[in-house]
Amino acid sequence: MSIAKRVQQWATFARQWHIYDCTWQNPFDSAKLISRHLMGKQKPIYHPMIHNRSLGTQHLSPSPSLLRTVPLYTAQRTMGRLGKIDPSSYSQPELITTKHSTLQWKVDFEHTKLKGSVIHNFKVLENGLESIILDVRDVNVLNAEVISGNSSIPLNYFVSDPVEDIGAKLTLELPQGTAKGDLSVFIEYETSSNASGLQWLNPKQTLGKKHPYMFSQCQAIHARSIVPCQDTPAVKFTYNATVEHPRDLTALMSALIEKKDAGITTFKQEVPIPAYLLAIAIGDLVSKPLGPNSNVWAEEGIIDECAEEFSQTSEMLKAAVDVCGPYVWKQYDLLVMPPSFPFGGMENPCLTFVTPTLLAGDKSLADVVAHEIAHSWTGNLVTNKNFEHFWLNEGFTVFVETKIVGRMKGSKEQDFHMIRNLTDLQECIRTQLSNTPELTKLVVDLSNCGPDDAFSSVPYIKGSTFLRYIEELMGGPEVFEPFLKSYLQKYAYQSVMTDDFKNSLYDYFIGTDKKEKLEQIDWDLWLTCEGMPPIIPKLDETLANVSNQLALLWSTKTTEELVENAEVKQKISTHQLIDFLGKLIECKEIKDLTEKKIELLESTYNLKQTKNAEVLFRVMRLCIMAKLMNRMDQIIAFANSNFRMKFCRPIYRDLGKWPEAKPIALKNFESVKDQMMAVCSHTIAKDLGLK
């Protein structure tokens, strides 16, 4: 072993245990170097022991019962703002930024780990940079080196300042005199067996029952659990990956497949992405074509059903191009995930992940695909710089999604889509965010709150409503859509803040006859005030009036009165049914809410035979509102049938408010939480008051 390598190992060991005796370095430089190692955190240098009941620095008598050795870097810190640009990331994109990453992974299903390495190609933005700060979460770093030509220089490194449910800081100490320009760093590491960004399924948990399955979910800040990185959307990079995996399984990533060999697949992503769009899935997967540059992937048992359900994907993609401009990602594939996937969809470039709860049998829930397609521009191409401005991703995406719906189904369906969204937003503010009204702002403060805890429908729906308001104010789609294209072109491949959008809007319209309209926008009202959107644009309510009337009838009439009412038997669409049930849940009082009334509801609209998860979800919530304990098995079965947070979080919240049902909910959650992804189990635990 080289002397340099021995020095690196000793320095890392000494730092971890705080035993700097300086025998490995020039004693005249000891104080300066140790100060740099400790990154100015005022940690004691000689401190091998601390009290076993606190993390203080009090020196104690040498009683064995009172002393234990603890590395001080394991102490939790309160969150605060971790970085200047991104409150949820320690990385310093103002000093150094990732340009390209090369991943080498071996997928270890036996130990549920990714093992391998990453080479980050950085751009150093200032001379004399002393260290690189990366985000990590439960990652075991084994080695770090600067690559220079055909040689390498070992780096000292250490992990510090962990924050619960957020992650920690990986410091890589650079050689003195590091200059501006390109710098390549090699990091060998392995993930934790319970990495928050990975889900490992044994064969019994899959549809085929023969092979294991693994997938990732890195949004919002879980990429740091699968690779040491600048885990902030302020940094965008290209990547290559080589993945070694079981020979009989298929590997997919948020990139184009370059080469497939038995047990080894290589990938290339040539368009810069933020770390949260890094994605991988490995399983017994097959595909079917959806269009010239689009396929759907799934386990074989459901592939035909998936191909039929998402057969309109190419049509949606074409409509999105009409709204937003050229599609730069080349391929648009869908991967239908296992039921434990926590979101409706995830816009991983080249490979959107979607929940199997969209398989309704009639394409009625396929609008989620329109949403994920829209992200190809709003979020993936132009990205929020941090998650305090998440509405720039999601509000714009819902706005474009409704335009795709409008082009495919007409303006009445487009407006009805928005009205249904507003119903969902009202319910979210009333329940999920009732104790945190500050999170109903469009731009939130994440100084002491993780993005997962702040996640809600507010940036989606309040944000899209704001854009619809601006569009109407400026003169309608024919005026606003050209601006939208120019905005997306101007900031393509970049990360932005709300002021960037605002300035772009003013720059575009300030020299036109719309100048005075700009002054009517109350930015503070929209961005910083709590609650529902301050202004609801004029929407076509033709389709919504039907669901409004049905909600009024079912909430104010007795069961006997409804049996004889011809109006309740009128034919309605699936979307009207979903909206009507949602509005019924929002009623403060429902007359005669009994099992008999719910049975009439089920028989009138054939709800017992439906495969539509959105419908079933609302029926289960009505059963909880009616406190039907005899339906508890059915309610729990639905909660366990999928771990999509949109469904399971409200179910658990509702059960948690029902004293007789709460113990059942708690017991069930404890029994299934290990089958959930970390983001799902974490948020439900908070909903139930367990955190």
Buried (B, 14 or more C-beta within 10 A) or exposed (E): EEEEEEBBBBBBEBBBBBEBEBEBBEEEEBEEBBEBBBBEEEBEBEBEBBBEEEEEEEEEEEEEEEBEEBBBBEEEBEBEBBBEBBBBBBBBBEBBBBBBBBBBBBBBBEEBBBBBBBBBBBBBBEEEBEBBBBBBBBBEBEBBBBBEEEEBBBBBBBBBBBBEBBBBBBBBBBEEEBEEEEBBBBBBBBBBEEBBBBBBBEEEBBBBEEBBBBBBBBBBBBBBBBBBBBBBBBBBBBBBBBBBBBEEBBBBBBBBBEEEEEBBBBBBBEBBBBBBBBBBBBBBBBBBEBBEBBBBBBBEEBBEBBBBBBBBBBBBBBBBBEBBBEBBBEBBBBBBBBBBBBBBBBBBBBBBBBBBBBBBEBBBBBBBBBBBBBBBBBBBBBBBBBBBBBBBBBBBBBBBBBBBBBBBBEEBBBBBBBBBBBBBBBBBBEBBBEEBEEBBBBBBBBEEBBBBBBBBBBBBBBBBBBBBBBBBBBBEBEBBBEBBBBBBBBBBEBBBBBEBBBEBBEEBBEEEEBEEBBEEBEEEEBBEBBBBBEBEBEBBBEBBEBBBBBBBBBBBBEBEEBEEEEEBEEEBBBBBBBBBBBBBBBBEEBBBBBBBBBEBBBEBBEBEEBEBBBBBBBBBBBBBBBBBEEBBEBBBEBBBBBBBBBBBBBBBBBBBEBEEBBEBBBEBBEEBBEBBBBBBBBBBBBBBEBE
